[in-house]
Amino acid sequence: MNRKRFTTALIAAMMVGVMSLGLVACKKKPEPTETTEATTEQTTTTTTTAATTSLPVWSGPLQNDEEVTWKETKLESEATYYVAVSKGEFLNVRKGPGVKYTKIGTLTRGQTVTVVAKAGNGWYKTKDGFFVSETYLTGKMPN
């Protein structure tokens, strides 16, 4: 079961449990009888908090600290391409032109990438100074 389905099932189970507790707590109170016995009533309160995800906010371009050990050929002008990976897949953005370099991010199908240089081994340098594989770029929006 993938993580999203598992999380959804877990939240649903928790909600059913909370609703069951609410039904038990909402049962009709018995009618008072004439006795001299003291009675006490207990109330249970259950609070659930939904998990939240906080993503970092980046401002400005990231700096590429990778030492340049490859040869780049600057393009005559910037070129814009579309990411053409399979649906549900991602294109890795790396610090250098190859899979041995650190991955710093990903791009999804159909996103645009502006490239400014070619590294000669099938990789393009982006306007931001990072690298993407030319294999997964196309000149037109993928279907």
C-alpha positions as CSV (number, residue, x, y, z in Angstrom):
1,M,0.0,0.0,0.0
2,N,1.5,3.4,-0.9
3,R,2.1,6.1,1.7
4,K,-0.8,8.3,0.5
5,R,-3.3,5.4,0.7
6,F,-2.0,4.3,4.1
7,T,-2.3,7.8,5.5
8,T,-5.8,8.2,4.1
9,A,-6.8,4.8,5.7
10,L,-5.3,5.8,9.0
11,I,-7.1,9.1,9.1
12,A,-10.4,7.4,8.2
13,A,-10.0,4.8,10.9
14,M,-9.2,7.6,13.5
15,M,-12.3,9.5,12.4
16,V,-14.5,6.4,12.8
17,G,-13.1,5.9,16.3
18,V,-13.8,9.5,17.2
19,M,-17.3,9.3,15.8
20,S,-17.9,6.1,17.9
21,L,-16.8,7.9,21.0
22,G,-19.2,10.7,20.2
23,L,-22.1,8.3,19.8
24,V,-21.3,6.7,23.2
25,A,-21.1,10.1,24.9
26,C,-24.4,11.2,23.2
27,K,-26.5,8.4,24.5
28,K,-29.7,9.5,26.3
29,K,-29.3,9.9,30.0
30,P,-31.4,7.6,32.2
31,E,-34.4,9.2,33.8
32,P,-33.6,10.1,37.4
33,T,-35.1,7.9,40.1
34,E,-36.1,8.9,43.6
35,T,-33.2,7.8,45.6
36,T,-31.0,9.4,48.1
37,E,-27.8,8.1,46.4
38,A,-25.6,10.7,44.8
39,T,-24.6,10.1,41.2
40,T,-21.7,11.5,39.2
41,E,-21.5,12.1,35.5
42,Q,-18.2,11.7,33.5
43,T,-17.6,13.5,30.3
44,T,-14.8,12.5,27.8
45,T,-13.6,15.0,25.3
46,T,-11.4,13.8,22.3
47,T,-9.5,16.2,20.1
48,T,-7.9,15.2,16.9
49,T,-5.4,17.3,15.0
50,A,-4.7,16.8,11.3
51,A,-1.1,16.5,10.3
52,T,0.2,19.5,8.4
53,T,3.2,19.8,6.0
54,S,5.3,22.9,6.0
55,L,7.5,23.5,2.9
56,P,10.5,25.8,3.0
57,V,10.2,29.1,1.2
58,W,13.1,29.9,-1.1
59,S,13.8,33.3,-2.4
60,G,16.3,34.0,-5.1
61,P,18.4,31.5,-7.0
62,L,20.3,28.8,-5.2
63,Q,24.1,28.9,-5.5
64,N,25.9,26.0,-7.2
65,D,29.1,25.3,-5.2
66,E,30.3,22.4,-7.4
67,E,33.8,22.9,-8.9
68,V,33.6,23.0,-12.7
69,T,35.6,20.0,-14.1
70,W,33.8,19.8,-17.4
71,K,33.6,21.8,-20.6
72,E,30.5,23.9,-21.4
73,T,29.5,25.4,-24.7
74,K,27.5,28.5,-24.3
75,L,24.4,28.6,-26.5
76,E,24.0,31.5,-28.9
77,S,20.8,32.4,-27.1
78,E,18.8,31.0,-24.2
79,A,16.5,28.1,-25.2
80,T,13.3,27.0,-23.5
81,Y,12.4,23.3,-23.4
82,Y,9.6,21.3,-21.8
83,V,10.2,18.4,-19.4
84,A,9.1,15.2,-21.2
85,V,9.3,12.5,-18.5
86,S,6.6,9.8,-18.1
87,K,3.4,10.8,-16.2
88,G,4.1,10.5,-12.5
89,E,7.9,10.7,-13.0
90,F,10.3,13.5,-12.3
91,L,13.4,14.9,-14.0
92,N,16.3,15.3,-11.6
93,V,18.2,18.6,-11.5
94,R,21.8,18.2,-10.5
95,K,24.9,20.2,-9.5
96,G,26.9,18.9,-12.5
97,P,26.4,17.3,-15.9
98,G,25.9,13.6,-14.9
99,V,24.2,11.3,-12.4
100,K,27.3,11.2,-10.2
101,Y,26.6,14.8,-9.1
102,T,24.3,15.7,-6.2
103,K,20.6,16.0,-7.0
104,I,19.3,19.4,-5.8
105,G,15.7,19.2,-7.0
106,T,13.2,17.7,-9.5
107,L,11.0,19.0,-12.3
108,T,7.6,17.5,-13.3
109,R,6.2,16.6,-16.8
110,G,5.4,19.7,-18.8
111,Q,7.4,22.2,-16.7
112,T,9.6,24.6,-18.7
113,V,13.4,24.8,-18.4
114,T,15.5,27.7,-19.7
115,V,19.0,26.4,-20.8
116,V,22.0,28.5,-21.5
117,A,24.8,26.0,-22.3
118,K,25.5,22.4,-23.3
119,A,28.0,20.3,-21.4
120,G,28.8,18.1,-24.4
121,N,27.8,14.8,-22.8
122,G,24.0,15.0,-23.1
123,W,23.4,17.6,-20.3
124,Y,22.2,21.1,-20.5
125,K,23.1,23.9,-18.0
126,T,20.0,25.8,-16.8
127,K,19.7,29.5,-16.4
128,D,20.0,28.9,-12.7
129,G,23.4,27.2,-13.1
130,F,22.3,23.6,-12.6
131,F,22.1,20.7,-15.0
132,V,19.3,18.5,-16.6
133,S,19.6,15.6,-19.0
134,E,18.9,16.5,-22.6
135,T,17.2,13.1,-23.0
136,Y,14.2,14.3,-21.1
137,L,13.7,17.7,-22.8
138,T,11.5,18.5,-25.8
139,G,10.7,21.6,-27.8
140,K,6.9,21.1,-27.5
141,M,4.6,20.6,-24.6
142,P,4.2,16.8,-24.0
143,N,0.6,15.3,-24.3
